[in-house]
Amino acid sequence: MIYLDNSATTKPYSEAMDTYRTVSEHYFANPSSLHSLGGKSEHLLTRSREQSAALLDSEPSEIVFTSGGTEGNNLAIKGAAFAYRNRGKHLITSAIEHASAENAFAQLEELGFEVTYLPVNHNGCVSFEQFKEAYRDDTILVSIMHVNNEVGTIQPVKEIGAFLKQKPKTVFHVDHVQGFAKVPLHLKDSGIDLCTISGHKFHGPKGTGLLYVRKGTLLSPLFAGGGQEHQLRSGTENLPGICGMVKALRLTLEHEREGIRHLTKLQNKLFEGLKQLDGAVVHTPEHNSAPSIVNVSLLGIKSEVLVHALEREDIYVSTKSACSSKENGASGILTAMGISDEEAEQAIRISMAYETTEKEIDQFLQTLAEKVGQLKIVMR
């Protein structure tokens, strides 16, 4: 099997799942219980929070454990909008955010908030100058993803963060789900107030994630309940998942530098190989993208047809993001980049992990060329 759909989800580390299993069996008590078993679970939860904070160069009080990227984005976006609505009701985001952010902003618009959606250029990148022009005195929240989940474009979050450092009344949220351990982003002193990370994107268990909440940043909780997670995320903590995720976090960051070099080499191999393929139009920019993603249209071939053709050879890629892949029509991200509906409907996403090998990429390129040739003959 050649698995190239790592932006949708990654295969969990065996070490992370061993941790998940051990904690499930031996630390099953509720961390909020007063008895000694609950105390042991609470101690493990505290230690996991301290470890994740140390790995992210933050404070334990700034770590809120969540169920993943969707919850983290919703808590950050809605929570900040509700908490600071007395300051203003203007919000800024981009036209190519993940569905969890896009739909959160749509709901806020229905509640009377005004949202500016920044356009992107043909590479899928927002303009820092246009951002500055859109910024207003009543802007209370800016939310921009670090790495686009379909084409891999890196957004100018560092420049935006530096600008917003001078605007203390505005909260800055970054969706770092696709960028984590692919494009380094230092949270401390970055101007970022809220940052979303999802465990299953770096080989942790599904249903895990964390939201970095800079000290002093207010959020209105989405869940009413027992007040777990610093009163921000009520509900009994998923302790096995949290411990498994923190194990995956550590293992991933231990290999980050060499992993990014490896991914860059693989991406360059893909770029060069696709250039030799007749009818291939690459949408991922070569000089401003995460090394883990390549998005390409194979002109004349519907993406779903190609995905299933590759699947029959035990090779797995995707069309658009997993959350949107079953929706009909062209990718909204690609069309926002100025790509025609027809061409967007012929795009596939190839996404790699540290474990992806050069041999796998070579085999993929060879099989892709064969399938494209066969499908073009059939479709004539």
SULSUL-V491928 format. One record per residue. N is the residue number from 0. OMEGA is omega in whole degrees, -180 to 180 (999 if undefined). Layout:
n: [N;N]
omega: [OMEGA;OMEGA]
This chain:
n: [0;1;2;3;4;5;6;7;8;9;10;11;12;13;14;15;16;17;18;19;20;21;22;23;24;25;26;27;28;29;30;31;32;33;34;35;36;37;38;39;40;41;42;43;44;45;46;47;48;49;50;51;52;53;54;55;56;57;58;59;60;61;62;63;64;65;66;67;68;69;70;71;72;73;74;75;76;77;78;79;80;81;82;83;84;85;86;87;88;89;90;91;92;93;94;95;96;97;98;99;100;101;102;103;104;105;106;107;108;109;110;111;112;113;114;115;116;117;118;119;120;121;122;123;124;125;126;127;128;129;130;131;132;133;134;135;136;137;138;139;140;141;142;143;144;145;146;147;148;149;150;151;152;153;154;155;156;157;158;159;160;161;162;163;164;165;166;167;168;169;170;171;172;173;174;175;176;177;178;179;180;181;182;183;184;185;186;187;188;189;190;191;192;193;194;195;196;197;198;199;200;201;202;203;204;205;206;207;208;209;210;211;212;213;214;215;216;217;218;219;220;221;222;223;224;225;226;227;228;229;230;231;232;233;234;235;236;237;238;239;240;241;242;243;244;245;246;247;248;249;250;251;252;253;254;255;256;257;258;259;260;261;262;263;264;265;266;267;268;269;270;271;272;273;274;275;276;277;278;279;280;281;282;283;284;285;286;287;288;289;290;291;292;293;294;295;296;297;298;299;300;301;302;303;304;305;306;307;308;309;310;311;312;313;314;315;316;317;318;319;320;321;322;323;324;325;326;327;328;329;330;331;332;333;334;335;336;337;338;339;340;341;342;343;344;345;346;347;348;349;350;351;352;353;354;355;356;357;358;359;360;361;362;363;364;365;366;367;368;369;370;371;372;373;374;375;376;377;378;379]
omega: [173;-175;-178;178;-174;175;176;175;180;174;-178;172;176;179;179;180;174;177;179;-177;-179;-179;178;-175;-171;180;-175;-178;179;-180;-180;-180;-176;-176;-173;177;176;178;177;177;179;179;180;177;179;180;178;179;179;-180;-180;178;179;-180;-178;-179;179;180;178;-180;-179;-178;175;179;-177;178;179;-174;-177;179;-180;179;-180;179;-179;-173;-179;-179;179;-180;-180;-177;-174;-175;178;178;-176;-178;179;-178;178;173;178;-179;-175;178;174;-176;-179;176;-179;-178;175;178;178;178;179;176;178;-180;174;176;177;-176;171;179;-178;177;177;177;-176;175;179;-177;176;179;177;179;178;175;-179;178;-179;-177;-180;179;-180;176;-177;-177;170;-180;-178;176;-179;-179;180;-172;-179;-178;176;-179;177;-180;-176;-176;179;178;179;178;179;178;-175;174;-180;-178;-172;180;-179;178;-179;177;177;171;-174;-173;-178;-177;-174;179;174;177;-174;179;-179;-174;-176;179;-178;-174;180;-180;-178;-178;-177;177;-178;-173;-174;174;177;170;172;178;174;-180;179;178;174;175;173;180;-178;-180;180;179;-178;174;173;-177;176;-179;171;-178;-172;174;177;179;177;-179;-175;-174;-177;-179;179;-175;176;-172;177;179;180;-179;177;179;-179;175;179;178;-179;-178;-180;-177;176;-177;-172;-174;180;179;179;177;180;180;179;178;179;-180;178;177;177;179;-178;180;-179;177;-180;-174;-178;177;179;176;-177;-179;179;179;-176;-172;178;-178;173;-176;-174;-171;168;179;-175;172;173;-170;179;-178;177;-176;-179;179;-179;179;-178;176;178;180;179;175;179;175;-172;173;-179;174;175;-179;-177;-179;-177;-169;-178;177;179;175;-177;176;177;178;-179;179;176;177;179;180;-178;178;-177;-179;180;179;179;-175;171;178;176;-177;-170;175;179;-175;179;-176;175;179;179;179;177;180;178;-178;179;-179;179;179;179;-177;179;178;-180;-177;179;177;-179;-173;179;999]
